[in-house]
Amino acid sequence: DLNELRNANKDRPVIEMLRQIIPDASRVEYQLNASGRGFFVFTVLGEMYALASEGGGALMLLRMGTAIAANAGGLVAIDEVEAGLYHERLPSVAKALFAAAKTADTQLFLATHS
């Protein structure tokens, strides 16, 4: 769970991935609204914003970063790594993936259909 990773100071790969589209992001967490529905929020310069406002690519990056951080020292396989991401961001996303995996000592297997 993302909040458990953050509480254990193991969320750095998640933040590294999210910074590909939100450069000043400093924190991300899962919250519940008044009706009990969950959503992700990120912090920029002390202000919180809903991650959904950044589009589907942001959620994909969050999922990839969380998978890497949660499997530190292990293995992560990502199919269609480019899905939901703007094509011009792919080189920087690839760099961030590899940097996050190195930080977490996680082996990556990536597949693409492009």
Secondary structure, DSSP 8 states (H G I E B T S, - for coil): -HHHHHHTT--HHHHHHHTTT-TTEEEEEEEE-TTS-EEEEEEETTEEEEGGGG-HHHHHHHHHHHHHHHTTTSEEEEESTTTTS-GGGHHHHHHHHHHHHHHHT-EEEEE---
